[in-house]
Amino acid sequence: MIPGIGLPPRCLEALRMRQPCHSSCRAAPFSVVGKIPSFGSEFWISDNWPGYSLDLFTYPQHYYGDLEYVLIPHGIIVDRTERLAKDIMQDIGDNDIVVLCVLKGGYKFCADLVEHIKNLSRNSERFISMKVDFVRLKSYHNVLIVEDIVGTGRTMKVLLNNIEKYKPKMIKVASLLVKRTSRPDGYRPDYYGFEIPDLFVVGYALDYNEHFRDLNHICVINDHGKAKYRV
């Protein structure tokens, strides 16, 4: 075991490579489960992943005792968002894009994603012109909808149907998270950061009754936190 980490070297290597370690290993949460044309690899977190200990990270003191564990550390979110930006740039570069941010949970992911795309555009032969707007029903040409989390997909399908009435040339959807639910509706966004189990997650602008938006990591809230902030 490596001091301070508590994982065998082969598990750490698997974690670094974002690949499964071995059949009985619970240390490597992220698996490359398949290729999506032009979009890179799916980032899948297994149902039995125990998460990272809160003791390994810093987080606001007013949330001490309210969280179960860290599901996705902030650094991994940043790296994954940068990769999504690269995928989007390769796919829809050389277009004028209106980015529709689904508030409130999507604003942080949207801001970071747009910033990464702009940085890539500045250093690329392909230029992408972007305007950020909030979701409202009006005429658009090329649309990128940015959402925090997609569960069953029903809400996103309703939104897409409403926007499609205005006949945009292109509509793409990027979501930070896709949740595996017991009642999926068959919808998958064009781009997404992580596929996660059906867990109650907070942080990185995902809230519970307006709390936890200031938490940088994506964490699982515990029963004490739910009771504390219940309205």
Secondary structure by P-SEA (a helix, b strand, c coil): ccccccccaaaaaaaaaccccccccccccccccccccccccccccccccccccccccccccccccccccccccaaaaaaaaaaaaaaaaacccccbbbbbbccccaaaaaaaaaaaaaaaaaaccbbbbbbbbccccccccbbbbbbcccccaaaaaaaaaaaacccccbbbbbbcbbbbccccccccccccccccccccccccccccccccccccccccccaaaaaaacc
